Amino acid sequence: MPQEALELSVTDEWYVAINGVPVGPVRIAEIRRKAAVGAVTEDSLIWQEGLEEWRPVRTFPELAVAV
């Protein structure tokens, strides 16, 4: 059986919690736009298929640079 690695990509679709409400799926460009207006911060929770739980944006370096 082939070994599968979980690869998170900034081109993938993400879900982000804004004011406690899941929004998505959105791409990194939309996360940048929401960060620019203060709706998304490094403490915002984010999730995508393959993750076990929602995690803060700051735990994903490739996304943290966008906010």
PyMOL commands that set and color helices and strands:
alter all, ss='L'
color gray80, all
select helices_A, chain A and resi 28-36+57-59+61-64
alter helices_A, ss='H'
color red, helices_A
select strands_A, chain A and resi 14-18+21-26+45-47+55-56
alter strands_A, ss='S'
color yellow, strands_A
deselect
rebuild
show_as cartoon
